[in-house]
Amino acid sequence: MRLTPKQARLGREGSAAQRKALQLLVALGDLYEAERLVPVTSAHVSGASYKLIGDAGVEFLEDFAKDARVAVPTTVNPLGTDLQQWRELGIPEAFAEHQARVARAYEAMGARPVYSCTPYLLGVRPGLGEHVAWSESNAVCFANSVLGARTNREGGPSALAAAIVGATPDYGLHRDAGRQPTIVFDVRTKLEGIGFSLLGLLAGKDTGDGLPYFRGFRASEEDLKWLGAAVASSGSVGMFHLERVTPEWRRARTRGLPKVVVTARDLKEVQKHYTDGEEADLIALGSPQLSGDELRAIAALVDRSPPRIPVWVFTSRAVREACPGAVASIERCGGRVLADTCLEVTLLEHRFHTVATPSGKGAYYLPSLCGQKVILDDIETLLERYA
Amino acid sequence: MRLPARRISPGRADGKALVSPVPFSFVGGADPSKGTVLDESTGCRGEPLAGRVFAFPQGKGSTVGSYAIYGLAKRGIGPAALLNERAEAIVAAGAILGGVPMVDRVDLGAFVTGDRVIVDADRGRVDLPEVTPRPVVSAFLRNRGRFLVLRRSDRVGSFRGRWSAVSGYLEGREDPRDRAAQEIREETQAKGARFRKAADPLYTRDGATAFIVHPFLFDVPSRRVTLDWENLEHRWIAPSELATLDAVPRLGIVLDRLLHG
């Protein structure tokens, strides 16, 4: 891999963290046969939930934060709990303390104190063709597919290294050739509600580490968020095209690709496959965090038909603070609106056994990351069932 | 013996090999405070990592594995070096963050647990000072979908009594394909053998000897063979039967590379 004189100088004369970060990017670049590092305009770093990164992660981040400083605007993935409400949630004190140390380490490095899996809902919206280095698979999928920005599915360490150097190895989804589809999904049913999540779960499994091209439906930005989150969970997918909707669909070459026809029955099967619980003790909304519009819509639904089991709603701190009315409605019926954390990275296994959720991504990860059984269904159906 | 390798993380280390034949995750696979292997499927459970050249095909599992490698290295209970067949980002990132020398693109068949191994990532090479390389050919004959295997006699130098393909030592600078053709004539007297395919060499160990096996596939027009002193008996088998035989190490991989490589 060839470095620019400035990058090479960073490798020689930079701080310990800069040298280490550059070394990491060069090693990964060589591994994936990149020829250079491409400058990025933002970084989004995963690896902030203490539940997932454990003591090894805390230790590394605190050591690294001694002299690491980010060189581009950097956001961080959700924490393992809401640090403003952890006592009420029954989170052990030691857990909250470790979690706070993780947040402090990232903030010391200069990251925005925003712990969200939806940076694209918080004003970080790279434009068409703009290179970024994001981890968090749903955000990667949204950036590439919906915004037309360019990022690989970075891991926590590689996204952090890119944040510090301000560049990332130029391979995969950064290159035109890496953005071509490998499989076509011909959708022959009307998609609504969790339909987008179900399609994503189905397509991710069939796509593996390829790139899906969808056709046969229209979708709003919010629909694409749920589709992307699910497809990036069940598959190693970092981007999709949707005919006549996403910005790069015209460049996609689909001739000769394998084609999968998706019917309403297929989606019903997916829902059945991911539903293994019988009685839920929690309704959870998030994964990814809800937008302001979504939060208000949920508040209205909950207000109309208050559920008899707890409802936890995950959103960003900014959205929570911007929607006090919606938060009050949800809290009035015993629900909670949690910020800076998200569904499967949060600690909930200390209290619950079966989670009902409309999130495909949540349904995918809740069994392995939280030891939960799952009921995957539309929120309207769930509220009716648990009224 | 010296093997070329690709540098992933810089540095040089000298240690005893610890070899896992299966992919490894440092999250759950290694004890973070003791630095021992926990994963049963590696065949190395309980072994300490400190001072070892830890070899496994590739990383797997949680991306937190990078931090786990860092933690072990910081405590001085991590491996002296890492060696993979195909590096992936999790272990590669951990090696860099932890300052652990690491190389990939080496054939794990060349290593057994306990070997002295010197990993020189900066020069892109791995030395096994106590191991002697020995290049050999391994030629499968094929006739109507079946493959010839031979049981080695008590008079050959290695793997006596085990099933193998036609095989022999390479001498000096001779062409492996010529050697394969000659061994076929000597060991089977098969007529009209036609070369079909060669595959990349792979390593297999017998004590302090590392055989560098050059795989070949030849088609023969008939199943008539006449054995010489090197083999006791022969069979024409389907590829699926190979697993049921007491065969020389990695013979299944030799055939697999010829058929699917």
Interface residues (C-beta under 8 A of the other chain):
Chain A: K20 Q23 L24 A27 L28 D30 L31 S46 G47 L52 I53 G54 D55 A56 G57 E59 F60 D63 G155 G156 P157 S158
Chain B: R6 R7 I8 S9 P10 P32 S62 T63 V64 S66 Y67 A68 Y70 G71 K74 A87 E88 A89 I90 A92 A93 G94 A95 I96 L97
